[in-house]
């Protein structure tokens, strides 16, 4: 039973990181007698044609994985390949059990394969933001070594492998939401930068999503609140890089976002006259002029320009910090 659990949990994780290395190692392991006792459905992996195709694909991935941004494109294409391969490997590992176990293995394999692939792709996107290319190669080699090491451990010490696999699943559950928010943050910043570069317009004021309209109606008085898409870089009560909206009236400012179970409106204190801006390359950071450590919100360039125009700020003024009231 331990070998069964390790197989349906470990194979999808390894496949989600590097499907071709997983297939190649399993095939070589059976071919040279390093691995034994696998279900008959997995013996096909030792076929020379299967191993040859896996070796060619692994060689392509080995080089593509070490080139910044090409690795992200490669991961995007494999969003439709790795989870499917992970599901079929888990299903094949459960071939000696009944249909119920096979369906469970299929579902677990697809879920873990997608989770491992998402964690890998998100991590590589973050690595691509580093100014030097060496980190891409180091992370890629670490992934390959980790996949091979996990597969070796699965068939030499299943109990220890089970502990490692459980730790990896817990790590994925913990880090995936943060990676999702970070990737969403970077993509929004890139899209906003291109929008600003090419002079494309954004909808002003921003159209409020359905979940926010009720909150805006409660705030509405003599002046309709204006909203601007942004991210919480530093804000007590909000996850780091949480996507939401900066809500402004003449007297007050809020950060609104939707959590898992409720909508949150975090008061930012005084209204627009107390705001200031730190201009950056990808995002502009808005914060309080009086207390810069209280909170910081990142706006994509397109929406930052919109907000600056609404506040009467001169975009040509340069400096580490530009207060709205002096513009």
N, C-alpha and C positions, 0 to 999 in steps of 0.2 A: 504493500500500500504506500510506503514511503516513496518508492521509486515512481509509482504512478503520480503521486502528488507533485513530486519534483519535476516530472516530465511535463505535466499539463500547466505548471506554473512557470518553470524555468525556460522551457523551449520558446514560449511566446515572448518572454522578455528579451531573450537573446536575439530572436528573430526581429523584434521591433527595433533593435539597435542596429543589427547587421544580419539581414536574412541570408545573404549569400555566404558569409563566413560560417553561419550556423549549419547550413546545408552541406557545405564543403567539409567541415570538421566531422559531422556525423557520417558522411560518406567515407572519408578517409579512415575514420575510427573503425568502421565495420570492415572496410577493405583490408586493413592490416591487422585486424584482430584486437585493436585497442578497446573497442566497445563491443559488448555482447549482450544478448538477452533482449534486444529491442523487438517490438512487435513486427510482424511480417510486413505490414504496410510501410514501415520505415526502412526496410531493407532495400527498397528501390533507390534510396539515396546513394547506395554504393555502386550503382550502375555507372560505367565510365562516361556515358553520354551526359547523364545528370551532373556528375562531378565536373566534367569539362565545361558545361554551360555555367555552372556555379563558379568555377575558377575564373572564367573570362569576365563574368559580371562582377566578381569580387575585385579583380584587377582594375576594372573601370572605376568601381567605387573607391578603391584605395587611393587613386589619384584625384578623382573628383572631390573626395571628402577633405582634401587638404588645400583646396583653392578657395579663398574667401568668396562668398556669394554664389559661386558655382555649387558649393556644398548645399546651400539653402535651396537652390533650384532642384538639385538632385533629390533632396529630402521631400520637396513639394510633390515631385512625380511619384515618389515611393510611398506617399500617403495612401495610394490605392493598391500598393503591392505588399508592403510589409505586414499590415494587419491581416490580409487574406492569407499570406504564407504562414503567419503565426497561428491562425485558426486551423489551417489544414494540418500543420505539424502536431498541434494539440489533439486534434481529432484522430490522427493516425496513432498517437501515443496511447489513446484510449480504445484502440481497436479490439483488445482482448476482453473488454468489458461490455456490458449491455448497452442498448440504445440510449437509455436515460443518461448513463455516464458519458456516452459519446456526445450527446447534445450539450451537457454541462461543460465538457471539455472544449467543445466548439465555441460556446459563448464566452467562456473564460479566456480562451486563447485569443479570440478577436479583441476582447476588451483590453487584456494586458498588452497585446501587440500594439494596439493603437495608443495605449498609454505610454509605453516605452518609446514608440516612435515620436509621439508628441513631445515628450521630455527631451529626447535627443535633438529634434529639430529646433525646439525653443532654445535649448542651450547653445546650439551652434549659431543661431541668430544673434545671441548675446555676445558670443565670442567674436563674431564678425565686426562688432563695434570697436574692438581693440585696434590700436593704430598699427600693430605689427602682425605679419602673417604667421609667425612661429607658433602662436597659441593654437591656431587651427590644426596644425600638424600634430602638436602634442596631445590635444584632445582626441583627435582621430585615432592616433596610436593607442591611447589609453582605452578607447572604446573597443578596439579590436582585441587588445590584450584581455580586457574584461570579459568579452564574449567567449573567447577561447578558454579562459580560466574558469568561467562559470560552467561551461560544458564539461570540462575535465572533472571539476568538482562534483558535478551531478552524477557521474558514473564511477567515481572512486570513493566518495564519501557522501551518500545521499542525505544523511541527517544534517551534516554541516551545510550542505548545499540548500536544504530546506530552510534553515535559519537565515542564510544569506538571501535567498529568494524572498522570504517574508520581510526582511529588512529593506530590500529593494522596492517591494510593493508599498511599504509604509513611506519610504522616501519619495516615491512617485506621487502618492496621495498628498503629501505635504508640499512638494515643490511645484506641482502642476498648476495650481491656481496662481501662484506668483509668476511663473513663466508665462501663463496666459495673459495676465495683466501687463507684463513687461513687453511681450511681443505686440500686444494691441497698442501700447504706448508708442513703441518705435514706429509701427506702421502708420499710426495717426500723425506722428511728427513728420515722417517722410511725405505723406500725402499733403499735409498742410504746407510744407516747404515748396513742393512742386506747384501747388495752387497759388501760393504767393509769388513764386518766380515768374509764372506765366500770366500773371494778372487776372486769374480767374476769380469770379466773384463767389461769395458765400451768401447764403440766405440770411438776411438781417431783418428783424431779430431771428434767432434760431427757432425753428419749429419745435415746440415742446412735445416730447413723447407722451403717450397716453397716461403712463404712470405718474407723470409730473404735473399734469394739468390741474388735478384737484388741489395739489399743494399751491400752485400758482394762483388759483382762484381764491384760496384762503388769504394769500398775501396781497392780492390786488386791492388798491385803494384808489386814490386820485391818479396814481400813475401805474401803468401796467408793468410788471417786472420784466426785465430783459435778461435773457439767458445766453450763456456762451459755453460750448463744450470744452471741457478741460480735464486735467488729471490731478489728483492730490499727491503732491510730492512729499509734503510734510504737513500733516493735519491730524491732531489728536481726535480719535474716534473714527477715522477712516483708514482702511488698508492702504499700504503704500502703493502708489501708482493706480489707485482706484479711479476708474472712469466715471465722470459725472458732469454736473453743470454748475457754473458760477452764476448765481442768481442775484441780480442787482435791482434795488429800488433807489429812490433818491436818498433815503436815510439808512439803509441797511444792506448787508451782503450776506449770502449764504452759499454753502456748497451742498448740492443735492445729489444723492445717488441712491440706487436701489440695491439693497442687500438681498440675502436669501429669503428673508421672511418679512421685511418691512422696508418702507421708504424712509430715508433719513435726511433731515435738513439740519446741517450743522451751521450755527451762527458764526460768522466771521467778524462780527463787530460792526464798526461804522461803515458808512456807505462809500460810494466811488471816490469822494474827495480824499479819503485816507489811503488810497491804493498807491502803490509804486510798482515799477517794473525793472527787472533785470533782463536785458536782451541777450539771448543766446543764439547759437548757430542753428539748432533744430527746433527748440521751444523757447518761448519767453516766459519768465517766471514772475508771477504777480504775488505781492505780499503787502503787509501793512507797513506804512512808512514809519510809524511810531515804534512798532515792535516787530522787527524783521524775523525774530525767532518764533513768533506765534504760529504762523502757518505759511505755506508756500503752495501755489497752484501753478501748474504748467499748462499753457495754452499753445496749441499748434500755431504756426506762423500766420496762417490765413485768418484764424479767429482772433489772434492777438492784434493783428492790424485793425480788425473790425472794432475790437474793444478800445484800442487806442484812439481811433477816430471818434468813437462815442464819448470818450473822456476828454477830448480836445487835446490829446498829446501829440507832440511833433515827432514823427518817426525819425527825423534827421538828427535829433539830439542824442549824443553819445555819452556814455558814462557807465560805471558799474551799477548805479541805481538812479532811476529817474522818477521822482514823485509826481503823481498826477496833479496835485494842487499847484505845482510850480510850472506847469506846462501851458 
